[in-house]
Amino acid sequence: MKVLFITGADQQYGTYQISKSLIGSMIKFDKTVEYIVVTQRHGQLNEWCKQNNIKNYVFPYRYCVYHPTNNRLLNIAKYVAKYVVVTISNIIALHKIECSGILEDIDIIHTNINRDLIGVLISRKYKVPNITHLREFSKSHFGLKLLYNNQIELMNKYNTYFIAISNSVKDDWVKFGLEREKIKVIYDGVNIENFEIKNQKNSAKELRLVMCGAIYEGKGQKELVQAVSKLIKIGLDIYLDIYGDVVNENYYNDMKRCIESENLQDRIRFLGYVNSVGEVFKNYDVGVICSKAEGFGLVTVEYMLSGLMVIASNTGANPELLQDGKYGQLYELNDETSLLSVLEYIYYNREQCRCIAEEAREYAKTNFSILNTMHLTNGIYCSLIRDK
């Protein structure tokens, strides 16, 4: 079974980690599966493929999305320019893919992100079944829109199946026009063995919070920084560490100025990107996610597996993963009073929260293992081969 796996550019967060874990688990489990990996540019995934003797290629295709602006004339100009560049780039990329010879004997195309139409173009021309992973909401918190008017129609016609990473994502894309019966929900999985219960070193008084994710408005770090600052002012012994690369410099600098003006540099810290979150998370009590629209929330699962009490906004897939608050505390997005209330509750109810965190860890181990993801994905692969 030869699978053409088309994935995005090099990433330090979810998509890269999931791609690596899924491919690695699949080729160990099913020796008949051979992956050929295609990326937009050379990066960490290519290096990993090289180390593991997996064929991989770089073709400079473009995502079929654009970022609209409020200025009508500027928006039209940006859209037209984007349309032309993306269309020409993808025609060239498809030609290079064809000339490379990698399409010979391909059984399945697995398009790993919903912004990409290269898999659709190959499927349309070569009649190879295509699966597209729905990893974001139709209108993501990046504010992106689909580039082509008939993009949904093309996706429906030239995808045998879609894989949604949560029921929330599935329902969202159904409303946007994708065919419900083609969408299978498979949660992203994690290598469970990489996570341990946190060290019990913190004092009974202090509460250590961690937030992990790229730093920009969609992830909501500022909301947490402001809430923690207020609680520290009234005497709560709270510490917050934020991990992640800076995507929006202005957003980051605004938070830094606020922290410095309150003289809280020793309480609220930005510690950059970290590769091994399992090692880091075990030193904290609470993991926080404040995203506007998280399609799944890999870091949420990583918090749970690390034995942390989880605080999450009541948006996207967060209520789904936390079972509407059974395995963590949800707060109302953009409602500071709600977030402050949750933080105070956890601060004064440590033992109860530890029990919730223990139950959440067992739940995550059962439901969010990479082995689950691999087995379910392999089942779809096998069904496509049987149907050919």
C-alpha positions as CSV (number, residue, x, y, z in Angstrom):
1,M,0.0,0.0,0.0
2,K,1.7,3.2,-1.2
3,V,0.5,6.4,0.4
4,L,1.3,9.9,-0.9
5,F,1.3,12.0,2.3
6,I,1.1,15.7,1.5
7,T,1.7,17.9,4.5
8,G,2.5,21.5,5.3
9,A,5.7,23.4,5.8
10,D,7.9,22.6,8.8
11,Q,6.1,23.2,12.0
12,Q,7.2,23.1,15.7
13,Y,3.7,22.4,17.0
14,G,0.8,20.1,16.3
15,T,0.8,19.2,12.6
16,Y,4.5,18.3,12.5
17,Q,4.4,16.2,15.7
18,I,1.2,14.4,14.6
19,S,2.6,13.7,11.1
20,K,5.8,12.2,12.6
21,S,3.9,10.1,15.2
22,L,1.3,8.8,12.8
23,I,3.8,7.8,10.0
24,G,6.2,6.3,12.5
25,S,3.5,4.2,14.2
26,M,1.9,3.2,10.9
27,I,5.0,1.8,9.3
28,K,5.8,-0.2,12.4
29,F,2.3,-1.6,12.7
30,D,1.7,-2.4,9.0
31,K,4.8,-3.4,7.0
32,T,2.7,-3.1,3.8
33,V,2.3,0.6,4.1
34,E,4.9,2.7,2.3
35,Y,4.8,6.5,2.7
36,I,6.0,9.1,0.2
37,V,6.0,12.4,2.0
38,V,5.7,15.7,0.1
39,T,6.2,19.1,1.9
40,Q,6.2,22.7,0.7
41,R,9.8,23.4,1.8
42,H,12.6,21.5,3.5
43,G,12.3,21.2,7.2
44,Q,12.3,19.1,10.3
45,L,9.9,16.5,8.9
46,N,12.1,16.0,5.9
47,E,15.1,15.4,8.2
48,W,13.1,13.0,10.3
49,C,12.0,11.1,7.1
50,K,15.6,10.9,6.0
51,Q,16.7,9.5,9.3
52,N,14.0,6.8,9.1
53,N,14.5,6.0,5.4
54,I,11.2,7.4,4.3
55,K,11.0,8.9,0.8
56,N,10.4,12.6,1.0
57,Y,10.3,15.4,-1.6
58,V,9.9,19.2,-1.5
59,F,7.6,20.9,-4.1
60,P,6.7,24.6,-3.6
61,Y,2.9,24.4,-3.7
62,R,0.8,27.0,-2.0
63,Y,-2.2,26.9,0.4
64,C,-5.5,27.8,-1.2
65,V,-6.5,30.4,1.5
66,Y,-6.0,34.2,1.9
67,H,-6.3,36.7,4.6
68,P,-9.0,39.3,3.9
69,T,-8.7,43.0,5.0
70,N,-11.3,45.6,5.9
71,N,-10.3,47.9,3.1
72,R,-12.4,46.9,0.1
73,L,-10.0,48.0,-2.6
74,L,-6.9,46.7,-0.8
75,N,-8.8,43.4,-0.2
76,I,-9.6,43.0,-3.9
77,A,-6.0,43.7,-4.9
78,K,-4.6,41.3,-2.3
79,Y,-7.1,38.6,-3.3
80,V,-6.3,38.9,-7.1
81,A,-2.6,38.8,-6.4
82,K,-3.0,35.8,-4.1
83,Y,-5.2,34.0,-6.6
84,V,-2.7,34.4,-9.4
85,V,0.3,33.4,-7.3
86,V,-1.3,30.4,-5.8
87,T,-2.9,29.1,-9.0
88,I,0.4,29.4,-11.0
89,S,2.5,28.0,-8.1
90,N,0.2,24.9,-7.8
91,I,0.2,24.3,-11.6
92,I,4.0,24.3,-11.5
93,A,4.2,22.2,-8.4
94,L,1.8,19.6,-9.9
95,H,3.9,19.5,-13.0
96,K,7.1,18.9,-10.9
97,I,5.3,16.2,-9.0
98,E,4.3,14.4,-12.2
99,C,7.8,14.7,-13.6
100,S,9.4,13.3,-10.5
101,G,7.7,9.9,-11.1
102,I,6.4,9.5,-7.5
103,L,2.8,9.1,-8.7
104,E,3.5,5.7,-10.2
105,D,1.6,3.0,-8.4
106,I,0.2,5.4,-5.7
107,D,-2.8,3.8,-4.0
108,I,-3.9,6.6,-1.7
109,I,-3.4,10.3,-1.3
110,H,-3.5,11.6,2.3
111,T,-3.7,15.4,2.3
112,N,-2.8,16.4,5.8
113,I,-4.3,19.8,6.1
114,N,-7.6,21.4,4.8
115,R,-5.9,24.5,3.3
116,D,-4.3,22.3,0.6
117,L,-5.8,21.4,-2.8
118,I,-2.8,19.6,-4.4
119,G,-4.2,16.2,-3.3
120,V,-7.5,17.2,-5.0
121,L,-5.7,18.1,-8.2
122,I,-3.8,14.8,-8.3
123,S,-7.0,12.8,-7.5
124,R,-9.0,14.5,-10.2
125,K,-6.4,13.8,-12.9
126,Y,-5.2,10.3,-11.8
127,K,-8.4,8.9,-10.2
128,V,-6.5,8.0,-7.0
129,P,-8.6,8.1,-3.8
130,N,-7.9,11.2,-1.7
131,I,-8.3,11.7,2.1
132,T,-8.2,15.2,3.5
133,H,-7.5,15.9,7.1
134,L,-9.7,18.7,8.6
135,R,-7.4,20.2,11.2
136,E,-9.0,23.6,11.5
137,F,-12.4,25.2,11.6
138,S,-13.7,26.4,8.2
139,K,-13.0,30.0,9.5
140,S,-9.9,29.5,11.6
141,H,-8.7,31.9,14.3
142,F,-6.1,33.0,11.8
143,G,-9.0,34.8,10.0
144,L,-8.3,32.9,6.7
145,K,-10.9,32.4,3.9
146,L,-10.9,29.8,1.1
147,L,-9.4,31.2,-2.2
148,Y,-11.7,29.6,-4.8
149,N,-15.4,29.9,-5.1
150,N,-15.8,26.2,-6.0
151,Q,-13.3,25.0,-3.4
152,I,-15.9,23.1,-1.3
153,E,-17.4,21.6,-4.4
154,L,-13.9,20.4,-5.4
155,M,-13.2,19.0,-2.0
156,N,-16.5,17.1,-1.9
157,K,-16.0,15.7,-5.4
158,Y,-12.4,14.6,-5.1
159,N,-12.2,13.3,-1.6
160,T,-13.3,9.8,-0.8
161,Y,-13.2,10.6,2.9
162,F,-12.3,13.5,5.2
163,I,-10.8,12.9,8.7
164,A,-11.9,15.5,11.2
165,I,-9.8,15.8,14.4
166,S,-12.9,16.5,16.5
167,N,-16.7,16.4,16.3
168,S,-16.6,20.2,16.6
169,V,-14.5,20.4,13.5
170,K,-16.8,17.9,11.7
171,D,-20.0,19.8,12.5
172,D,-18.4,23.1,11.5
173,W,-17.3,21.9,8.0
174,V,-20.7,20.2,7.5
175,K,-22.3,23.7,8.0
176,F,-19.8,25.0,5.5
177,G,-20.9,22.5,2.9
178,L,-18.8,19.3,3.2
179,E,-20.8,16.1,2.9
180,R,-21.4,14.7,6.4
181,E,-21.3,11.0,5.4
182,K,-17.8,11.4,4.1
183,I,-16.4,12.8,7.3
184,K,-14.8,10.4,9.9
185,V,-13.8,11.7,13.3
186,I,-10.4,10.5,14.5
187,Y,-8.8,12.3,17.4
188,D,-5.1,13.2,17.1
189,G,-3.0,10.9,19.2
190,V,0.0,11.4,21.5
191,N,2.9,9.1,22.4
192,I,1.7,8.4,26.0
193,E,5.0,7.1,27.2
194,N,6.5,10.6,26.8
195,F,4.5,11.9,29.7
196,E,4.8,11.5,33.5
197,I,2.9,12.7,36.5
198,K,4.3,16.1,37.7
199,N,6.9,16.2,40.5
200,Q,5.3,17.0,43.9
201,K,7.8,19.7,44.7
202,N,5.7,22.8,44.9
203,S,4.7,24.2,48.2
204,A,1.1,23.9,49.4
205,K,0.7,27.6,48.9
206,E,2.1,28.5,45.5
207,L,0.3,27.5,42.3
208,R,2.3,27.1,39.1
209,L,0.5,27.7,35.8
210,V,1.8,26.8,32.3
211,M,0.5,27.9,28.9
212,C,2.0,26.5,25.7
213,G,1.4,27.7,22.1
214,A,2.5,30.1,19.5
215,I,2.2,33.7,20.7
216,Y,-0.5,35.6,18.8
217,E,-4.1,36.9,19.5
218,G,-5.8,33.7,18.5
219,K,-4.2,31.8,21.4
220,G,-5.3,34.3,24.0
221,Q,-2.1,34.6,26.2
222,K,-3.0,38.2,27.0
223,E,-6.3,37.2,28.6
224,L,-4.4,34.9,31.0
225,V,-1.6,37.4,31.8
226,Q,-4.1,40.1,32.8
227,A,-6.1,37.7,35.0
228,V,-3.0,36.3,36.8
229,S,-1.6,39.9,37.3
230,K,-4.9,40.8,39.2
231,L,-4.7,37.7,41.4
232,I,-1.1,38.3,42.3
233,K,-2.0,41.9,43.3
234,I,-4.6,40.6,45.8
235,G,-2.1,38.2,47.4
236,L,-2.4,34.9,45.6
237,D,0.9,33.0,45.3
238,I,0.7,32.3,41.6
239,Y,3.4,31.8,38.9
240,L,2.8,31.7,35.2
241,D,5.3,30.4,32.5
242,I,4.4,30.8,28.8
243,Y,6.1,28.7,26.2
244,G,6.0,29.2,22.4
245,D,7.5,31.1,19.5
246,V,6.4,34.7,19.0
247,V,4.2,35.1,15.9
248,N,2.9,38.6,16.6
249,E,5.6,40.9,17.9
250,N,3.2,43.7,18.8
251,Y,1.0,41.4,20.8
252,Y,4.0,40.0,22.6
253,N,5.6,43.4,23.4
254,D,2.3,44.7,24.7
255,M,2.1,41.9,27.3
256,K,5.8,42.4,28.2
257,R,5.2,46.1,28.8
258,C,2.2,45.3,31.1
259,I,4.3,42.7,33.1
260,E,7.2,45.1,33.5
261,S,5.0,48.0,34.5
262,E,3.6,45.8,37.3
263,N,7.0,44.6,38.2
264,L,6.0,40.9,37.8
265,Q,8.9,39.7,35.7
266,D,9.7,37.0,38.3
267,R,6.1,35.8,38.4
268,I,5.1,35.8,34.7
269,R,7.8,34.6,32.2
270,F,8.0,34.0,28.5
271,L,10.4,31.0,28.0
272,G,10.3,30.5,24.2
273,Y,9.8,27.3,22.3
274,V,10.3,24.0,24.0
275,N,10.6,20.7,22.2
276,S,10.0,18.2,24.9
277,V,6.8,19.4,26.7
278,G,6.5,16.1,28.7
279,E,9.7,17.0,30.6
280,V,8.5,20.6,31.1
281,F,4.9,20.1,32.1
282,K,5.6,17.7,35.1
283,N,6.9,20.8,37.0
284,Y,3.5,22.6,37.0
285,D,0.1,22.3,38.7
286,V,-2.2,23.7,36.0
287,G,-2.2,23.9,32.2
288,V,-4.2,26.7,30.5
289,I,-5.5,27.0,27.0
290,C,-7.3,30.3,26.0
291,S,-7.7,29.8,22.3
292,K,-10.5,31.4,20.4
293,A,-11.1,28.3,18.2
294,E,-9.0,25.2,18.9
295,G,-9.9,22.4,16.4
296,F,-8.5,19.8,18.7
297,G,-5.9,21.1,21.2
298,L,-3.0,18.7,21.3
299,V,-1.5,20.7,24.2
300,T,-4.8,20.1,26.1
301,V,-4.2,16.4,25.9
302,E,-0.6,16.8,26.8
303,Y,-1.6,18.7,29.9
304,M,-4.0,15.9,30.9
305,L,-1.4,13.2,30.3
306,S,1.1,15.2,32.5
307,G,-1.4,15.1,35.4
308,L,-2.2,18.8,35.3
309,M,-5.5,20.4,36.1
310,V,-6.7,21.9,32.9
311,I,-8.3,25.3,32.4
312,A,-9.8,25.9,28.9
313,S,-11.9,28.4,27.1
314,N,-15.4,27.2,26.3
315,T,-14.8,27.4,22.6
316,G,-13.9,25.0,19.7
317,A,-13.1,21.5,20.8
318,N,-12.2,22.3,24.4
319,P,-15.6,21.3,25.9
320,E,-15.5,18.1,23.8
321,L,-12.1,17.1,25.1
322,L,-12.9,18.0,28.7
323,Q,-16.3,16.5,28.5
324,D,-18.0,19.8,29.3
325,G,-16.0,20.3,32.4
326,K,-15.7,16.7,33.8
327,Y,-12.0,16.6,33.2
328,G,-11.1,20.2,33.7
329,Q,-12.5,23.7,34.3
330,L,-14.1,25.7,31.4
331,Y,-14.4,29.5,31.4
332,E,-16.3,31.9,29.2
333,L,-14.0,33.2,26.5
334,N,-13.3,37.0,26.7
335,D,-14.9,37.1,30.2
336,E,-12.3,38.1,32.7
337,T,-14.6,37.5,35.6
338,S,-15.2,33.9,34.5
339,L,-11.5,33.2,34.2
340,L,-10.7,34.9,37.5
341,S,-13.4,32.8,39.2
342,V,-12.0,29.5,37.8
343,L,-8.4,30.4,38.8
344,E,-9.5,31.3,42.3
345,Y,-11.5,28.1,42.6
346,I,-8.5,26.0,41.7
347,Y,-6.2,28.0,44.0
348,Y,-8.4,27.2,47.0
349,N,-9.5,23.6,46.1
350,R,-6.2,21.9,45.3
351,E,-7.1,18.4,46.5
352,Q,-10.3,18.2,44.5
353,C,-8.5,19.5,41.5
354,R,-5.8,16.8,41.9
355,C,-8.5,14.1,41.8
356,I,-10.0,15.7,38.6
357,A,-6.5,15.7,37.0
358,E,-6.0,12.1,37.9
359,E,-9.3,11.1,36.3
360,A,-8.4,13.2,33.2
361,R,-5.1,11.5,32.8
362,E,-6.7,8.1,32.7
363,Y,-9.3,9.3,30.3
364,A,-6.6,10.8,28.0
365,K,-4.5,7.6,28.1
366,T,-7.6,5.7,26.9
367,N,-8.9,8.1,24.2
368,F,-5.9,10.0,22.9
369,S,-3.2,7.5,22.2
370,I,-1.3,7.7,18.9
371,L,-2.0,4.0,18.6
372,N,-5.8,4.7,18.5
373,T,-5.2,7.3,15.8
374,M,-3.0,4.9,13.8
375,H,-5.4,1.9,14.0
376,L,-8.4,4.0,12.9
377,T,-6.5,5.7,10.1
378,N,-5.2,2.3,8.9
379,G,-8.8,1.1,8.8
380,I,-9.7,3.9,6.4
381,Y,-6.6,3.1,4.2
382,C,-7.6,-0.6,4.1
383,S,-11.2,0.2,3.2
384,L,-10.0,2.3,0.2
385,I,-7.8,-0.5,-1.0
386,R,-10.6,-3.0,-0.8
387,D,-12.9,-0.6,-2.7
388,K,-10.5,-0.1,-5.6
